[in-house]
């Protein structure tokens, strides 16, 4: 036999078929339980406990999230510092490669090769006479001059013509003060003996 579950707010009927009214609140703030027992309803004005089971679960979940994110953040920061170190190494390698390429271009210049042959090996061109300066001990003096890298020499930038013209206008507007010449020239005295 199928049992019908009463809908909320409907009246139940007893076995005898008479309607039974279910009060919403029983005396003493008691409410009927599904199992047939009653439980005591809390007073809404009564203070609630500060730490509930929901709060404990929430704190536990937050703690787990913080620990997992902290380890992830640490790994992220370690990777970022490693990437920064690798970028610094790459930049250093690129500078070294650029220096070596400049050196290679210098060796393509015949004047540089000739200067290196003279400096390192003491070679001279045919018809030239080689001299070597020695110090007091009889050891040859070291050369201190070096050839500069052609790429490192800055080109001299001349002023534009209008800057030169404007400079001459300013100079004409404010001429330099020239000291007045003395009226008499001081001549050195002649020795009295006539020599």
Backbone torsions as a table, in degrees:
resi	resn	phi	psi	omega
1	UNK	NA	132.6	-177.8
2	UNK	-81.7	134.6	177.6
3	UNK	-97.8	143.1	179.0
4	UNK	-102.1	132.3	177.8
5	UNK	-89.7	129.7	-179.0
6	UNK	-69.1	143.9	176.2
7	UNK	-80.6	161.8	-177.7
8	UNK	-64.8	133.8	177.5
9	UNK	84.4	-6.0	179.5
10	UNK	-87.2	164.3	-178.6
11	UNK	-92.0	140.7	176.1
12	UNK	-89.6	155.9	176.8
13	UNK	-115.0	143.2	177.9
14	UNK	-79.8	177.3	-178.4
15	UNK	-64.1	-22.3	-179.0
16	UNK	-83.0	-12.3	178.7
17	UNK	99.2	0.2	179.2
18	UNK	-88.0	142.8	178.8
19	UNK	-68.8	139.2	177.6
20	UNK	-115.4	128.3	-180.0
21	UNK	-91.3	138.4	179.3
22	UNK	-106.3	114.3	179.6
23	UNK	-70.8	148.0	-179.5
24	UNK	-69.3	-40.5	-180.0
25	UNK	-130.0	129.2	175.8
26	UNK	-86.9	159.8	179.2
27	UNK	-60.5	141.6	179.9
28	UNK	83.6	22.6	179.0
29	UNK	57.0	40.5	178.7
30	UNK	-105.7	142.2	-179.6
31	UNK	-126.3	143.0	-178.3
32	UNK	-69.6	141.5	177.5
33	UNK	-92.5	160.3	178.6
34	UNK	-65.3	-30.4	-178.2
35	UNK	-85.0	0.2	176.5
36	UNK	104.7	-19.7	179.9
37	UNK	-84.9	176.6	178.2
38	UNK	-120.0	151.3	174.7
39	UNK	-128.4	157.8	-175.5
40	UNK	-86.0	132.1	179.6
41	UNK	-87.2	140.4	-177.9
42	UNK	-77.3	146.2	177.5
43	UNK	-74.9	127.8	-178.2
44	UNK	-64.1	-20.7	179.2
45	UNK	-85.7	-11.5	-179.2
46	UNK	-72.8	142.1	-179.6
47	UNK	-68.2	136.9	178.2
48	UNK	-82.8	152.2	176.5
49	UNK	-67.2	144.2	-176.6
50	UNK	-72.5	-36.6	-175.7
51	UNK	-112.1	104.5	-178.8
52	UNK	-102.8	176.6	178.5
53	UNK	-66.9	-37.0	177.5
54	UNK	-62.1	-41.9	179.3
55	UNK	-64.1	-39.1	178.9
56	UNK	-63.2	-43.0	178.8
57	UNK	-65.2	-42.2	179.2
58	UNK	-62.5	-43.8	178.1
59	UNK	-62.9	-41.0	179.2
60	UNK	-63.7	-43.8	179.4
61	UNK	-63.9	-43.6	179.1
62	UNK	-63.0	-41.3	179.4
63	UNK	-63.4	-42.0	178.2
64	UNK	-63.4	-42.4	178.4
65	UNK	-63.2	-42.2	179.7
66	UNK	-62.9	-43.7	179.8
67	UNK	-64.9	-43.4	-179.2
68	UNK	-68.2	-40.8	178.9
69	UNK	-69.8	-33.2	178.8
70	UNK	-65.1	-42.6	178.6
71	UNK	-68.3	-37.3	177.1
72	UNK	-66.0	-40.9	179.1
73	UNK	-64.6	-39.5	178.4
74	UNK	-63.4	-43.7	177.8
75	UNK	-63.2	-40.0	178.7
76	UNK	-62.7	-45.0	-180.0
77	UNK	-67.0	-37.5	176.4
78	UNK	-62.9	-41.9	179.0
79	UNK	-66.3	-38.1	178.9
80	UNK	-64.0	-42.4	179.1
81	UNK	-67.6	-35.9	177.1
82	UNK	-65.1	-41.3	177.5
83	UNK	-63.5	-40.8	178.8
84	UNK	-63.4	-40.5	177.6
85	UNK	-63.5	-42.6	179.5
86	UNK	-65.0	-37.9	177.8
87	UNK	-65.3	-38.3	177.3
88	UNK	-64.8	-40.2	177.0
89	UNK	-63.4	-41.3	179.4
90	UNK	-63.2	-43.5	179.6
91	UNK	-63.1	-40.5	177.3
92	UNK	-64.2	-41.0	178.1
93	UNK	-65.2	-39.4	178.5
94	UNK	-64.6	-39.0	176.6
95	UNK	-64.1	-41.7	179.3
96	UNK	-64.5	-41.6	178.5
97	UNK	-63.2	-42.3	179.2
98	UNK	-62.6	-39.5	177.5
99	UNK	-64.2	-41.7	179.0
100	UNK	-67.3	-36.1	177.2
101	UNK	-67.0	-38.1	175.0
102	UNK	-61.8	-43.1	179.0
103	UNK	-62.4	-39.9	179.0
104	UNK	-63.7	-41.7	178.4
105	UNK	-65.4	-34.7	178.5
106	UNK	-64.9	-36.5	-180.0
107	UNK	-70.8	-13.2	175.0
108	UNK	-77.4	-17.8	-178.5
109	UNK	-84.5	126.4	-178.1
110	UNK	-65.3	-35.8	179.9
111	UNK	-64.0	-38.8	179.1
112	UNK	-66.9	-43.3	178.7
113	UNK	-61.5	-43.0	178.9
114	UNK	-63.0	-43.0	179.7
115	UNK	-63.8	-39.6	178.5
116	UNK	-66.7	-37.8	178.4
117	UNK	-65.8	-39.7	177.9
118	UNK	-66.4	-43.7	-175.0
119	UNK	-73.1	-48.9	-173.6
120	UNK	-77.9	-40.1	-173.5
121	UNK	-110.5	-9.5	-178.5
122	UNK	73.8	22.9	-179.1
123	UNK	-75.1	152.1	175.4
124	UNK	-131.6	161.1	178.2
125	UNK	-76.6	157.1	179.0
126	UNK	-60.1	134.9	-179.2
127	UNK	91.7	-10.3	178.9
128	UNK	-91.3	153.4	176.0
129	UNK	-110.0	132.0	-178.2
130	UNK	-95.6	133.5	175.5
131	UNK	-121.0	146.9	178.1
132	UNK	-132.1	128.6	-179.0
133	UNK	-90.3	131.4	-179.9
134	UNK	-117.2	155.8	179.6
135	UNK	-90.9	-169.9	-176.1
136	UNK	-63.2	-30.0	-179.0
137	UNK	-82.5	-6.2	-179.5
138	UNK	90.4	6.8	178.2
139	UNK	-93.0	143.3	-180.0
140	UNK	-66.6	142.6	177.7
141	UNK	-76.5	143.0	178.4
142	UNK	-81.8	145.3	176.4
143	UNK	-82.6	140.1	-178.8
144	UNK	-108.6	-9.8	-178.9
145	UNK	-83.9	149.2	-179.3
146	UNK	-135.6	153.2	173.3
147	UNK	-79.9	141.7	178.5
148	UNK	-90.2	156.0	176.8
149	UNK	-72.0	128.1	-178.7
150	UNK	-60.7	-29.0	179.7
151	UNK	-73.8	-22.6	-177.5
152	UNK	-85.7	-12.5	179.9
153	UNK	-78.1	125.7	-179.7
154	UNK	-84.1	138.7	177.7
155	UNK	-75.7	139.0	-179.7
156	UNK	-78.8	123.6	-178.9
157	UNK	-96.2	121.0	179.4
158	UNK	-85.2	154.6	178.6
159	UNK	-70.4	151.3	176.7
160	UNK	-70.1	157.0	-175.1
161	UNK	-62.9	-32.9	-178.6
162	UNK	-72.0	-28.4	174.8
163	UNK	-68.0	-38.4	178.1
164	UNK	-64.9	-42.7	-179.9
165	UNK	-63.9	-45.2	-179.6
166	UNK	-64.5	-36.9	176.6
167	UNK	-62.9	-38.9	178.3
168	UNK	-68.6	-33.6	176.9
169	UNK	-65.7	-43.9	178.5
170	UNK	-64.4	-39.4	178.2
171	UNK	-64.4	-39.6	178.6
172	UNK	-67.4	-32.5	-179.5
173	UNK	-73.0	-32.8	-179.0
174	UNK	-128.0	79.4	-178.4
175	UNK	-70.0	156.1	178.3
176	UNK	-73.5	144.5	178.4
177	UNK	-77.5	122.0	178.5
178	UNK	-101.3	130.1	-179.6
179	UNK	-65.1	144.8	179.3
180	UNK	-71.0	139.5	-178.7
181	UNK	-71.1	149.3	179.1
182	UNK	-69.1	150.2	-178.1
183	UNK	-71.8	-33.8	177.7
184	UNK	-122.0	138.2	177.5
185	UNK	-84.3	134.6	176.2
186	UNK	-81.1	120.9	177.7
187	UNK	-105.0	146.7	178.9
188	UNK	-68.7	144.5	-178.8
189	UNK	-71.1	141.7	178.6
190	UNK	-83.6	141.5	176.6
191	UNK	-64.8	148.1	-175.8
192	UNK	-72.3	-22.9	-176.3
193	UNK	-78.7	-6.6	175.1
194	UNK	87.8	4.7	178.5
195	UNK	-89.7	NA	NA
